[in-house]
Amino acid sequence: MNKVIANADEAIQGISDHMTLMLGGFGLCGIPENAIAALVRSGIKGLTCISNNAGVDDFGLGLLLQNHQIKKMISSYVGENAEFERQMLSGELEVDLIPQGSLAERCRAGGAGIPAFFTPAGYGTEVAEGKEVRLYNGKPHILESALTADFAIVKAWKGDRHGNLIYKGTARNFNPVMAMAGKITIAEVEELVEPGELDPNFIHTPGVFVQRIFQGERFEKRIEQRTVRKK
């Protein structure tokens, strides 16, 4: 089945106001930047976005935040975005902060059809408020629910027309688990190849989880914090 879409603007067709989106990436690595740019152009509002972090002020999800298109963020680390901080402290933005491992597992559980699981992470903190607690091996665990989304948007290194994906290096972060948890998964890739060109032993996301795929362009591949040695 040919799942290739012409471009990012066509790939996001069907995403509308108040939907829930999962967006892969870690820091500025593995960000589906072409699809995010298309969302900015679309003007869609009231989004709930599930992402490890919220980009930076002028890149990634930071662009959607600047445009006030996000109503709620479900994230782990958000310390590099001043606009995110301003919106959260002013009450403009709903925020659900989740321990990073719990966020990854909640996405994975959503893709695997597991409705909830118990974890010790977050017990005794605000994360545990209102959640069921059980003891396992004498240690308290809290009940965390799985996460799913109307659309999952991921970034891969290579993909074929059937939707099979390979991620490169640390871009293999939240992308694989989120690709499984969206009702519709959109993949933007650096290189689009023909079926059979990818070694099946190295495919990270099988095409069965991907409904749309397109080749991105002009990837910036930013460095989040540039550190150089003094001369």
N, C-alpha and C positions, 0 to 999 in steps of 0.2 A: 504494500500500500504506500503510495506516494503522499507524504505528509508535508511536503515543502510549501511554504508560504512565501510570497514575493518579498515582503519586507516587514519591518517592525509595526508599521501602522496597520497593515492588514492582519498581522498576527494577533493584535490586541482587540480585534473586533469581537463584540459580545461582552466585553468588560464594561460595566455601567456603574452609576453612582451607588454607593453604600455596599459594594461587594467586599468580600474578604480575599486578599491576595497573599500568597507566600512568595518571597523574593530571595533567591540564593545569594550567597556572598559572605565574606568574612573580612571585616575591615573594608578595604577597597579591592580585595582579591576575589575574582569570580563573580563580579557584579554584572547583571544583565542590563548594561547601560543603554543599549539601543532601545530595548523595550521600555525602560524607564523614561527615556526621552520622548518616546511615542505617547506614553501616558501623560506626560506634561503637556504635550501638544493637544491632547484630546480634551483637556479641561475637566475630566471626570472628577467628581467630588465625593466626600464622605467615605473614603476608603478606610478599611481596617487592614493594616499591613503587618504581616508576620515576617520578621527578618532579624538576624542576629544583632545587627546594629543599624543605625539610621543614616549611614553615609556620612558625609561632611557637608559643610554649609553650601557648597556650590557643586556637589557631585553626588551621584547615586540618589538614594531616597531623600537626601537633603534638598534636591530640586523640587520634589513633590511637597515637602514641608514648606519650603519658601512660598510655594504657590497655594498653600492652604488646601491641598487636595486630600490630606490624610486626617481622618477623624480620630483614629486610635492606632497606637503602635504596640505590638506585642514583641518584645525584644529582650536581649540580654545585656549588651554593652552599648552605651549611647554617649560616651564621654567626649567624642570629637566633634559634636555638633552644637554650636552655640544657639542656633535657632530652635533646635529641638528643646534645649534647656529652657529657653525663654517661653516657648509655647506650653511646656509642661508646668512650669512654675506659675504662669498666668492663668492656667486652667483652660486654655484653648485646645489642648491636646490630651486625650485620655491615654494613659500609659500603663501597661502591664509588664513589669520587669520580672524576668524568670531566670533562675540559674542556667548557665549556658548548657550544661549537660542535660538538664531537665528539658530545656527547649528543644535540643536535638532529639531527645528520646520521645518527646511528645509529637514531634513531626514524624519520626519513624513509626511510632505506634499508629498514627493516623493513616499512614500508607499501608501498614500491615493489617489494618482492620482490628486493632486492639483498642477498646474504648477507653481504658484507663490502666494505671499501674501505681504501685507504691514505691516511694523513694525516700531516703533519709535527707536528701538535699533540701534545705530550706526550713527544716523543722526548727521551731523556736524563734523564727523571724516573721516579718510581715508576710512573707511568701506563703506561710502556712495558715493564715487567717481564714476561717470558714471552711477549712478542708478536713476531711476525715483523717484520723490518726490511728494507726495500729502498731502494735509491737511485733517485731520480727527478730528473733534471737536476742531479745532483751533491749532492742534499739527501736526508738519510735520512727515511724515512716509516715509520710503524708501521701494522700491520694491525689495524683495528677491526672487530668483528662487528656485525651489525645487531641491533636490539632489537625484540622483539615482546612481547605480553602476552595473557593469557587474556581480560582485560577492559581496555578503555580507557575512562576516565571524563573527559568534557570539559565545559566551561562555555561557552555561547554567548550572545550578545545576543538574537538572534532565530532561530527555527527553525520549520519547517512540519511538517505531519503526515507528510510523506514523509521527514523527517530531514535536509533541506537546512538548512545552518547559516550564519549570519553572525556574526562576532565584531566587537566594538566596540573601536576604538583598540588600546591595548597588550594587551588581553586576547587579541589575535591573536598569541599567543606560542608556547608549546609545544602548544596545543590542536589546531591543524590537523594537525601531523605525527603526533601521538599518535592522533588520530581514525582515521587510516589504518592504524595498526599493531596494533590490538587484534582478536582473533578475534571479540569482541563489543564494540561501542562503544555506550556510554550517554552521551547528551547531556542536560544540564539547561540550560534556557534561561530568560531573563528574560521573554520574550514568545513565546507559541506562536500561530502564525497558520495560516490555511488555505493549501493549495497554490495557487500563482499570485500570492500577495501579495508574495512576495520577488522582487526584480529578479534574473533569472538572471545578469546581468552582475556582480553583487556577492556572489554566493554563494561562500564560502570553502571549505566542505566539502560536496561533493555527498552527497545522501541515500544513495547506494549504499554509503557507508562506515559508515552509522549504522543500528543495529538497534533501539534503544530511545530514546525522547525523552520528556521530561516538563517541565512548567513548574515551576520552583523558586519558593520564596517566602521572604520575610523575609531578603533578601540584606543582609549587613552592610557589604560594600565598605569594609573597614578600610583605614586608612593605616598602612603599615609603620613609618615613622618620621616623626612629625609635627614639622615644623620651622617655627617662627614667628619673625617679626622682632621685635627688642626695641623697646619703645616709646621 
